[in-house]
Amino acid sequence: MHSLELLHRKHDITPTGVGVMADFLVERARNAELWDQDGRRYIDFAGGIGALNTGHLHPKVHAAVARQLDAFSHTAYQIVPYALYLSVADKLNRLAPITGRAKSAFFTTGAEAVENAVKIARAHTGRPGLIAFGGGFHGRTLLGMALTGKVAPYKTGFGPFLADVYHAPFPDAQEGVSLADALKSLERLFKYDIDPARVAAFILEPVQGEGGIRPVPPAFMQALRRVADEHGILIIADEVQCGFGRTGKLFAMEHYDAAADIITLAKSLAGGFPLSAVVGRAEVMDAPVAGSLGGTYAGNPLALAAADAVIDIMRDENLPERAEALGAMLAERLDALKKRVPQLAEVRRLGGMVGVEFRDAAGRPDAAFLKKVQAGALARGLLLIGGGLDGNVIRCLFPLTIEFDVFDEALAIFEAALLDAAA
């Protein structure tokens, strides 16, 4: 059957719950560009939802995976171990902004990393409680959904969820939540809902991704660290989307004068290959008993080969620094359009993680305007993805390896789509 015919029959073949944005099938991709089966070219500002900081099929990633494929593809690390698992873990341990000695374990998906981080935190503290934050996204598993601070579409129809999971407001001026409000809400949570002595961990994204590119204010992260230390609570930093060079640092937590106890990684850790990791303080990571962590494909050698290459690429090509430069260029271009595009309420960024929020004349979230911009950009050959609590924020997650001429072309398309939508 011809692939385009398959696309037309998508709703007959796959369930409605698997949503799809693009109306074409990709044929090939390179760095920040991809082509459909008719040869039409697109510039990719979605990056596989932030999984392609090193671009589509970076030559060094491609070569590393090919070499590993010629050796072996799978043994299950828990059965027959291999050096690559240990060498990549050692690299992460040395690079991670963890206080003291660090240890790492590998898994397959971001949600799996989050689940194992929670297991580790509970094993170390002997406590069940978890506190997450409004707007945060932590995966689509039952525990991931319980932690996620957004109902539609992620939680709709899937409850009940895990007990002992609580949500506190995330500090954000656009949502009317000040730093003082957010800290007061934690005090109320401890007073009304859960004794802090029963809380194993706070879990939060240093920069909320699906929540609309909302960086944690530094003062809040420092205050959270003080609260955590006061009550013996761990901090889990979920860097599945915001990690690995995206924010202008290799780890997003490097922006904060406060360390996490556990960090979760995935997406761009392995340049688009399925790999996730949990990195944490050695004494915390050693809490679970032998055999309680792992998975059949956890730490797959092909994905680890990709990750090994990605770590070197981040250093050799100065990608965190490039993220900052590209993010600044994009933000400057968009900020200059605010007078001509009144719906453009705010441009937020940390490094190359950029969010563009739209609101109407009354200050209400304008998801319809986002859809117009997105459709206009796609028609011109630029892929943009949405996000935000109200679906009114475009997330820019372009490959950090994008060529400057391609980046300039993308900015011109983005600008044209914004101006057309505002006309």
Buried (B, 14 or more C-beta within 10 A) or exposed (E): EEEEEEBEEEEEEEEEEEEEEEEBEEEEBEBBBBBBBEEEEBBBBBBBBBBBBBBBBBEBBBEBBEEBEEEEEEEBBBEEEBEBBBEBBEBBBEBBBBEEEBBBBBBBBBBBBBBBBBBBBBBBBEBBBBBBBBBBBBBBBBBBBBBBBBEEEBBEEEEEBBEBBBBBBBBBEBBEBBBEEBBEBBEEBBEEEBEBEBBBBBBBBBBBBBBBBBBBBEBBBBBBBEBBEEBEBBBBBBBBBBBBBBBBBBBBBBBBEBBBBBBBBBBBBBBBBBBBBBBBBEEBBEBBEEEEBBBEBBBBBBBBBBBBBBBBBBEEBBBBBBBBBBBBBBBEBBEEBEEEBEBBBBBBBBBBBBBBBBBBEEEEBBBEBBBBBBBBBBEBBBBBBBBBBBBBBBBBBBBBBBEEEBBEBBBEBBBBBBBBBBE
